[in-house]
Structures are given as structure tokens and as C-alpha cells.
Amino acid sequence: MAMIFGTADQLNKVSVGMTRQEVIQTLGEPKSISAQGDLEYLQYRWVKTVVAADGNFPEDYFVAIKNGRVLSYGKRGDFDSTKLMAQRIQIDEPAKGAAPQQQSGDVYTDLIKLKALKDAGVISDVEFQAQKTKRLQAQ
């Protein structure tokens, strides 16, 4: 089966920041291409290993491209963009008119959440920097 589909080891040749063309030169033409917002997904179908074993069926692997460069890659479920399209995004900012929330007190965790929101495109770099400064000054 590995001769028909290739193996997941091929994904080890990809790295974040590669261009779309470099990915296609390295991995070959994808099985399919799709997009959501400003992200493009190259889909490949490979088996896990060369050795035939029970459960070594072809699986879908993805390379997420943003602005012509690799943002992330993996098999379905390895990163948020390959999960089912329904996603819940939780923002730790109070709605206008809502009672103010206390910060968690853990600046590191707050900054990780902010970075994830920025990376997901939910907040801009300017908003990220403003919130980061606000949390660091609150220390």
C-alpha cells in the first residue's frame, strides 16, 4: 500500500515557512486543495509506515498555507485547521456593559491565549501588542 499512497514520513520534509511551491516540489501534487478564509490547505493521502500492519490504512495529511508560506502541517486533528469546521473560539474579554472580569493572575497563560488568538487571525497584531502591554503593565 505504501507504494500506492506514500508514507507519512514524507511530511518530515516540510517545515514552517516553506513556500507553497517548495512543498509541492518536495511532496508532489496534493490529492486536493481547499481554502478557508486566507488559509489554503494542501491535502495528501498516505499510510503511516511502509510495513503493512493492521490499521495501516491511508489517512489524510494537510499542509496549511498562509500568504504563500507553510503555517502548519499534520494529519487531521493535529492542528485546529484540520478539525471539523465548527469551532468555538473563546475570548477572555468582557462584552460591553458586562461586569468586569478579574484576570487570571497568570500573565504567561494570558499571553499564550492572546498569541493563539493573533495566530488564528481573531485579533490583529496591533490588538495583540496593546493587550500584551496592558497585561504586562498590570504586573
BELQUI-V166969 format. One record per run of one state. SS is the DSSP state (2 for helix, 1 for strand, 0 for the rest). FROM is the first residue (numbers start at 1). TO is the last residue. Records with the same first field share a line. If there is no record, write none. Layout:
SS=FROM-TO, FROM-TO
//
This chain:
0=1-1, 6-6, 14-18, 28-31, 37-38, 48-58, 67-68, 76-79, 83-106, 120-124, 138-139
2=2-5, 8-13, 20-27, 80-82, 107-119, 125-137
1=7-7, 19-19, 32-36, 39-47, 59-66, 69-75
//
